[in-house]
Amino acid sequence: MVKIITISREFGSGGRTIGREVAKRLGIPCYDKELIEKIADETGYAKSFIEEEGEHAPNSHKLAYMFMGRGLDGLSNADHIWMAEKKVIEELADKESCVIVGRCADYILKDRTDCLNVFVYADTKFKAERIVKLYGESHLNPEKRLADKDKKRKLNYKYFTEREWGRYNNYHMSLDSGFLGINQAVEMIVNAAGGTK
């Protein structure tokens, strides 16, 4: 039986919205921004720092993590955030049924048999229109914003998991939200979860 649902997603694909709606339909909590507060409590870092650093590489260069400053313990800020993130996600999964959005939760919980891992993606046109509608215009064009954000997510995922972000065999379901629509994607996840509680 499925107890935990993880939602990994491309920027602009609606994964966060889908995760929240799935949780609402199933009557269980959704952890997304709420994870940031828990990780901030665990590490003492500012929430704004964790929001950006916890899911994205420091830049979009493939060697982004090589030149990070490290403390006396040999660990970078990113390493400390990762350890806190892992602890918080594992504790939540042990405690209750929930939906967890992002934060490499699919990898962290990969050995659990009660976890449904979902990846949400969409074509560039759908995502570009969505981010402009949700977040407004920026000095970068929408396509560049999408590419930069996802490249940093991909590098972060690879660094901490040694796996390829978005690769189909890391997930139980991969859904094209642009083709299916948000509501149909929610419906498919709820059905696959089989009445999670």
MARDO-462069 format. One line per field, with one value per residue: residue number from 1; x, y, z of N, C-alpha, C in turn. Coordinates in Angstrom, 3 decimals, m for minus. Layout:
BEGIN
nr <- [NUM:...]
nx <- [X:...]
ny <- [Y:...]
nz <- [Z:...]
cax <- [X:...]
cay <- [Y:...]
caz <- [Z:...]
cx <- [X:...]
cy <- [Y:...]
cz <- [Z:...]
//
This chain:
BEGIN
nr <- [1:2:3:4:5:6:7:8:9:10:11:12:13:14:15:16:17:18:19:20:21:22:23:24:25:26:27:28:29:30:31:32:33:34:35:36:37:38:39:40:41:42:43:44:45:46:47:48:49:50:51:52:53:54:55:56:57:58:59:60:61:62:63:64:65:66:67:68:69:70:71:72:73:74:75:76:77:78:79:80:81:82:83:84:85:86:87:88:89:90:91:92:93:94:95:96:97:98:99:100:101:102:103:104:105:106:107:108:109:110:111:112:113:114:115:116:117:118:119:120:121:122:123:124:125:126:127:128:129:130:131:132:133:134:135:136:137:138:139:140:141:142:143:144:145:146:147:148:149:150:151:152:153:154:155:156:157:158:159:160:161:162:163:164:165:166:167:168:169:170:171:172:173:174:175:176:177:178:179:180:181:182:183:184:185:186:187:188:189:190:191:192:193:194:195:196:197]
nx <- [0.839:0.488:1.994:3.490:3.931:6.093:6.889:8.659:9.821:9.870:10.741:8.042:6.241:4.043:4.169:4.272:1.703:0.178:1.053:0.060:m2.687:m3.138:m2.555:m4.594:m6.862:m6.483:m6.528:m4.253:m1.160:0.809:4.135:6.194:7.109:6.939:8.845:11.151:11.050:11.300:13.840:15.343:15.032:16.445:19.059:19.741:20.168:19.092:15.734:15.384:17.879:18.026:15.880:16.797:19.374:18.975:17.872:18.984:21.932:24.854:25.550:25.227:27.241:28.976:30.871:30.058:29.945:32.528:34.213:33.319:33.245:34.459:33.894:35.633:34.960:35.028:32.817:30.495:28.170:26.046:26.243:25.583:22.941:21.838:22.115:20.421:18.018:17.614:17.306:14.965:13.060:13.059:12.138:9.558:8.366:8.379:6.635:4.038:1.455:1.968:2.486:5.407:7.165:9.702:13.202:14.870:13.486:12.510:14.815:15.902:13.985:14.054:14.318:12.049:9.062:6.553:6.179:5.355:6.838:6.910:7.421:7.060:6.637:6.800:6.181:8.236:6.814:4.350:5.335:6.721:4.661:3.230:4.994:5.318:2.728:2.362:4.624:5.316:6.940:10.476:13.952:15.214:14.386:11.507:12.150:14.894:14.965:13.648:15.438:17.807:17.034:16.235:18.611:20.259:18.852:19.156:21.959:22.299:20.818:22.267:24.763:24.210:22.896:23.983:22.590:20.628:18.662:15.209:15.236:13.487:13.516:13.966:11.628:8.184:6.113:5.931:4.772:3.317:2.384:1.569:0.411:m1.475:m2.857:m3.379:m5.401:m6.004:m3.532:m3.363:m5.522:m4.589:m2.402:m3.622:m5.259:m3.261:m2.104:m3.982:m5.882:m4.492:m3.680]
ny <- [m1.200:2.237:4.834:7.145:9.808:11.020:13.940:14.851:17.428:19.318:22.743:24.927:23.047:22.501:20.769:21.276:22.326:20.130:18.240:19.403:19.307:16.555:15.729:17.071:15.813:13.248:13.654:14.099:15.486:17.903:18.409:20.939:23.907:23.867:22.044:23.525:25.203:23.310:22.286:24.572:24.955:22.740:23.203:25.877:27.679:30.414:30.608:31.542:31.039:28.249:27.619:28.228:27.011:24.364:22.830:23.374:23.584:25.633:27.120:26.958:25.449:22.422:21.683:22.797:22.175:21.662:23.739:24.773:26.393:24.870:23.709:23.115:20.522:19.430:19.646:21.300:24.116:23.248:20.485:20.218:21.133:19.132:16.832:17.525:17.814:15.207:13.847:15.103:14.447:11.625:11.278:12.407:10.634:8.299:9.002:9.735:9.461:11.200:13.798:14.634:17.235:17.636:18.153:15.891:13.719:11.363:9.855:9.756:8.243:5.878:3.155:2.392:0.507:1.472:3.762:6.019:7.231:10.065:11.785:14.934:16.549:18.783:20.302:22.964:25.284:25.154:25.270:27.729:29.616:29.163:29.895:32.632:33.512:32.794:33.860:36.223:38.575:38.681:39.752:37.838:35.779:33.570:30.926:30.760:31.105:28.755:26.787:27.387:27.025:24.320:23.093:23.593:22.181:19.608:19.251:19.445:17.224:15.131:15.422:14.797:12.343:10.709:9.926:10.282:13.075:13.152:10.881:8.137:5.585:6.099:6.615:5.766:6.704:8.849:11.888:13.898:16.948:19.054:17.870:16.094:17.740:19.480:18.565:15.937:14.715:14.796:13.118:10.667:10.120:9.950:7.708:5.782:5.727:4.439:4.985:6.166:6.454]
nz <- [0.000:m0.773:0.982:1.031:m1.274:m3.642:m5.432:m8.083:m10.231:m13.317:m13.644:m13.778:m14.683:m13.174:m11.065:m8.286:m7.785:m8.556:m6.657:m4.277:m4.766:m5.042:m2.421:m1.061:m2.166:m1.148:1.521:3.103:4.462:2.601:1.857:1.027:0.682:3.378:4.181:4.048:6.276:8.328:7.775:8.107:10.860:11.714:10.800:11.252:9.259:7.157:5.909:3.264:2.158:2.259:0.624:m1.952:m2.108:m1.315:m3.302:m5.665:m7.674:m6.969:m9.218:m12.832:m13.906:m14.682:m12.821:m10.477:m7.708:m6.971:m6.142:m3.777:m0.603:2.374:5.699:8.850:9.307:6.836:5.279:3.107:3.078:1.525:1.856:4.567:4.510:2.879:4.532:6.655:5.277:4.348:6.803:7.830:5.840:5.951:8.580:8.404:6.577:8.070:10.051:9.038:6.484:3.480:0.979:m0.699:m2.079:m4.392:m3.456:m3.687:m2.690:m3.814:m4.188:m1.588:m0.274:m1.644:m1.019:0.230:0.273:0.329:m1.086:m3.651:m6.454:m8.441:m11.511:m12.937:m15.980:m18.831:m22.074:m23.426:m24.222:m22.798:m20.148:m20.163:m20.621:m18.318:m16.174:m16.603:m16.231:m13.514:m12.091:m13.268:m15.544:m16.334:m16.337:m17.779:m20.574:m20.685:m21.532:m21.074:m18.298:m17.525:m18.500:m17.055:m14.352:m14.295:m15.073:m12.889:m10.935:m11.933:m11.745:m8.972:m8.105:m9.303:m8.023:m5.313:m5.432:m7.364:m9.550:m12.590:m12.980:m13.642:m15.198:m16.465:m15.151:m12.493:m11.287:m10.543:m12.033:m14.840:m15.861:m18.363:m17.905:m19.487:m21.700:m20.530:m18.766:m15.689:m13.903:m14.827:m14.448:m11.665:m11.060:m12.080:m10.424:m7.910:m8.368:m8.847:m6.361:m4.901:m2.823:m0.603:2.819]
cax <- [0.000:1.233:1.854:4.169:4.035:7.064:6.686:9.795:9.193:10.540:10.272:6.948:5.374:2.869:4.357:3.895:0.230:m0.297:1.319:m0.879:m4.042:m3.152:m2.640:m5.948:m7.799:m6.258:m6.677:m2.965:m0.365:1.767:5.327:6.926:7.725:6.969:10.125:12.180:11.004:11.831:15.285:15.906:15.093:17.466:20.410:20.010:20.297:17.907:14.811:15.636:19.100:17.674:14.965:17.571:20.517:18.605:17.344:19.673:23.386:25.182:25.521:24.857:28.440:28.994:31.780:29.525:30.190:33.946:34.936:32.575:33.972:34.158:34.244:36.652:34.490:35.153:31.516:30.019:26.797:25.144:26.280:24.822:21.523:21.466:21.966:19.210:16.907:17.460:16.771:13.589:12.213:12.929:11.278:8.176:7.885:8.145:5.582:2.683:1.225:2.100:3.066:6.626:7.503:11.100:14.227:15.446:12.764:12.417:16.067:16.030:13.040:14.062:14.259:10.744:8.106:5.257:6.390:5.103:7.676:6.336:8.130:6.145:7.347:5.920:6.970:8.728:5.762:3.438:6.038:7.029:3.410:2.836:5.823:5.031:1.430:2.498:5.703:5.516:8.074:11.789:14.930:15.519:13.191:11.001:12.867:16.190:14.663:13.359:16.660:18.743:16.517:16.278:20.011:20.739:18.201:19.786:23.300:22.123:20.361:23.392:25.804:23.842:22.321:24.721:21.626:20.202:17.373:14.228:15.343:12.236:13.604:14.059:10.264:7.137:5.284:6.369:3.547:3.407:1.264:1.102:m0.456:m2.578:m3.541:m3.123:m6.437:m5.854:m2.316:m3.767:m6.388:m3.767:m1.599:m4.563:m5.627:m2.092:m1.862:m4.945:m6.541:m3.481:m4.064]
cay <- [0.000:3.485:5.734:8.396:10.144:12.074:14.603:15.572:18.149:20.367:24.079:25.377:21.951:22.396:19.688:21.730:22.407:18.746:17.641:19.951:18.824:15.126:15.656:17.511:14.743:12.074:14.041:13.959:16.713:18.082:19.121:21.603:25.034:23.477:21.367:24.550:25.620:22.222:22.206:25.772:24.652:21.702:23.679:27.254:28.531:31.200:29.912:31.965:30.355:26.840:27.534:28.220:26.099:22.993:22.090:23.830:23.760:27.044:27.726:25.949:24.785:21.029:21.562:23.760:21.811:21.400:24.862:25.327:26.482:23.787:23.980:22.250:19.133:19.012:19.726:22.613:24.449:22.373:19.163:20.309:21.201:17.801:15.911:17.920:17.499:13.748:13.500:15.596:13.660:10.270:11.354:12.621:9.391:7.340:9.490:9.875:9.505:12.574:14.091:15.431:17.828:17.993:17.876:14.550:12.770:10.068:9.135:9.560:7.201:4.882:1.770:2.137:m0.166:2.148:5.094:6.196:8.326:10.623:12.895:15.735:17.343:19.340:20.944:24.305:26.291:25.063:25.735:29.158:30.356:28.986:30.670:34.058:33.734:32.658:34.629:37.486:38.716:38.834:40.226:36.678:35.268:32.387:29.705:30.806:30.854:27.318:26.016:27.624:26.423:22.861:22.654:23.612:21.051:18.394:19.160:19.180:15.835:14.265:15.529:14.124:11.003:9.985:9.455:11.297:13.688:13.043:9.609:7.415:4.436:6.548:6.931:4.809:7.359:10.120:12.449:15.135:17.770:19.888:17.034:15.544:18.758:19.349:17.747:14.536:14.236:14.569:11.927:9.470:9.861:9.496:6.333:4.922:5.615:3.452:5.297:6.380:7.038]
caz <- [0.000:m0.874:2.129:0.698:m2.688:m3.920:m6.709:m8.661:m11.342:m14.058:m13.316:m14.626:m15.135:m12.305:m10.096:m6.934:m7.776:m8.615:m5.348:m3.283:m5.080:m4.698:m0.956:m0.691:m2.547:m0.302:2.924:3.788:4.328:1.515:2.308:m0.044:1.400:4.799:4.401:4.225:7.683:9.156:7.528:8.740:12.296:11.898:10.461:11.663:8.075:6.801:5.003:1.883:1.730:2.054:m0.517:m3.193:m2.069:m1.021:m4.455:m6.869:m7.628:m6.803:m10.544:m13.818:m14.430:m14.237:m11.669:m9.506:m6.308:m6.716:m5.570:m2.653:0.661:3.315:7.089:9.453:9.207:5.444:4.628:2.654:3.503:0.763:2.495:5.823:4.137:2.392:5.669:7.382:4.373:4.391:8.132:7.928:4.926:6.509:9.773:7.951:5.959:9.156:10.939:8.494:5.040:3.006:m0.325:m0.554:m3.368:m4.623:m2.438:m3.896:m1.832:m4.497:m3.916:m0.138:0.138:m2.728:m0.530:0.846:m0.619:0.471:m1.656:m5.078:m6.947:m9.666:m12.148:m13.750:m16.978:m19.869:m23.125:m23.072:m24.427:m21.657:m18.940:m20.301:m20.398:m16.913:m15.235:m16.790:m15.580:m12.061:m11.467:m13.968:m16.459:m15.704:m17.320:m18.621:m21.240:m19.961:m21.912:m20.387:m16.883:m17.403:m18.728:m15.941:m13.120:m14.398:m15.122:m11.498:m10.262:m12.458:m11.160:m7.544:m7.988:m9.676:m6.999:m4.068:m5.608:m8.408:m10.540:m13.554:m12.676:m14.718:m15.930:m16.202:m14.243:m11.096:m10.845:m10.894:m13.047:m15.423:m16.436:m19.133:m17.436:m20.593:m22.532:m19.739:m17.975:m14.249:m13.255:m15.203:m13.780:m10.266:m11.056:m12.323:m9.217:m6.868:m8.706:m8.653:m4.916:m4.424:m1.554:0.443:4.126]
cx <- [0.875:0.930:2.400:4.163:5.079:6.790:7.974:9.255:10.139:9.931:9.178:5.969:4.108:2.978:3.954:2.374:m0.370:m0.111:0.326:m2.298:m4.181:m3.322:m4.042:m6.963:m7.693:m6.377:m5.404:m2.163:0.519:2.930:6.098:7.694:7.846:8.268:11.222:12.220:11.600:13.349:15.988:16.046:16.243:18.888:20.757:20.217:18.989:17.051:15.076:16.874:18.789:16.787:15.739:18.637:20.127:18.148:18.072:21.172:23.683:25.254:25.256:26.058:28.521:29.945:31.337:29.898:31.672:34.635:34.182:33.448:33.528:34.629:35.321:36.262:34.569:33.867:31.183:28.647:25.796:25.093:25.461:23.318:21.038:21.223:20.702:17.960:16.578:16.813:15.289:12.648:12.012:12.020:9.816:7.583:7.597:6.909:4.182:2.647:1.318:2.568:4.284:7.037:8.993:12.062:14.811:14.753:12.636:13.653:16.190:15.162:13.015:13.928:12.932:9.802:6.722:5.288:6.147:5.885:7.208:7.234:7.153:6.969:6.337:6.798:7.263:7.642:4.804:4.087:6.321:5.784:3.008:3.675:5.604:3.716:1.568:3.470:5.971:6.728:9.357:12.741:15.381:14.248:12.772:11.769:14.214:16.003:14.433:14.637:17.632:18.304:16.636:17.706:20.587:20.109:18.878:21.176:23.239:21.765:21.513:24.459:25.465:23.363:23.124:23.778:21.248:18.792:16.440:14.272:14.195:12.374:13.902:12.664:9.303:6.247:5.989:5.183:3.818:2.191:0.733:0.132:m1.690:m3.462:m3.337:m4.128:m6.301:m4.610:m2.611:m4.564:m5.560:m2.925:m2.473:m4.960:m4.475:m1.795:m2.847:m5.529:m5.572:m4.101:m2.947]
cy <- [1.253:4.369:7.117:8.576:11.249:12.620:15.339:16.261:19.111:21.702:24.484:24.301:21.799:21.304:20.051:21.774:21.004:18.067:18.104:19.407:17.332:14.971:16.025:16.410:13.540:12.386:13.853:15.246:16.705:18.904:19.623:22.738:24.704:22.749:22.369:25.007:24.561:22.107:23.410:25.550:23.693:22.260:25.047:28.196:29.281:30.430:30.270:31.269:28.895:26.677:27.451:27.135:24.632:22.173:22.427:23.892:25.264:27.818:26.611:25.262:23.371:20.782:22.458:23.451:21.653:22.512:25.538:25.360:25.373:24.166:23.027:20.775:18.599:19.123:21.158:22.889:23.529:20.974:19.149:20.364:19.834:16.838:16.226:17.567:16.005:13.306:13.886:14.750:12.241:10.264:11.550:11.341:8.326:7.700:9.412:9.724:10.958:12.602:14.971:15.905:18.177:17.473:16.473:13.477:11.399:9.217:8.791:8.398:6.015:3.440:1.424:1.489:0.490:3.552:5.069:7.424:8.769:11.744:13.599:16.610:17.914:19.964:22.398:25.365:26.319:25.657:27.231:30.007:30.310:29.850:32.176:34.401:33.735:33.653:35.962:37.462:38.885:39.356:39.086:36.237:33.956:31.107:29.614:30.532:29.369:26.497:26.158:26.901:24.894:22.331:22.599:22.477:19.743:18.182:18.821:17.711:14.871:14.254:14.705:12.685:10.108:9.340:10.615:11.773:13.570:11.737:8.690:6.300:4.812:6.717:5.807:5.360:8.612:10.672:13.770:15.988:18.702:19.136:16.579:16.623:18.451:18.392:16.265:13.931:13.925:13.269:10.640:9.109:9.331:8.044:5.370:4.704:4.661:3.729:5.418:6.977:6.742]
cz <- [0.000:0.337:1.805:m0.815:m2.818:m5.315:m7.074:m9.899:m12.021:m13.639:m14.311:m15.055:m14.293:m11.264:m8.683:m6.797:m7.753:m7.268:m4.291:m3.502:m4.764:m3.182:m0.468:m0.976:m1.608:1.187:3.738:3.612:3.078:2.056:1.101:0.618:2.899:5.152:4.709:5.674:8.595:8.996:8.152:10.245:12.597:11.743:11.019:10.481:7.828:5.802:3.540:1.314:1.398:0.824:m1.832:m3.198:m1.915:m2.205:m5.752:m6.646:m7.520:m8.124:m11.550:m14.471:m13.872:m13.063:m10.504:m8.059:m5.968:m5.937:m4.425:m1.415:1.598:4.701:7.577:9.389:7.779:4.649:4.229:3.258:2.809:1.379:3.783:5.540:3.687:3.556:6.469:6.579:4.434:5.703:8.247:7.066:5.452:7.732:9.389:7.378:7.007:9.966:10.343:6.979:4.602:1.555:m0.072:m1.941:m3.395:m3.576:m2.510:m3.055:m2.486:m4.216:m2.430:0.332:m0.832:m2.250:0.140:m0.161:m0.571:m0.133:m3.166:m5.543:m8.327:m10.190:m13.073:m14.693:m17.958:m20.946:m22.746:m23.197:m23.233:m20.405:m18.987:m20.041:m18.930:m15.962:m15.391:m16.090:m14.053:m11.433:m12.143:m14.886:m15.656:m16.764:m18.237:m19.341:m20.569:m20.276:m21.202:m18.894:m16.644:m17.495:m17.554:m14.673:m13.174:m14.470:m13.711:m10.688:m10.651:m11.829:m9.672:m7.319:m8.256:m8.578:m5.758:m4.249:m6.547:m9.422:m11.459:m13.217:m13.886:m15.493:m15.504:m15.170:m12.793:m10.471:m11.225:m12.012:m13.538:m16.202:m17.147:m18.796:m18.518:m21.486:m21.754:m19.131:m16.491:m13.599:m13.566:m14.555:m12.314:m10.174:m11.191:m11.095:m8.097:m7.121:m8.470:m7.172:m4.255:m3.060:m0.394:1.692:5.089]
//
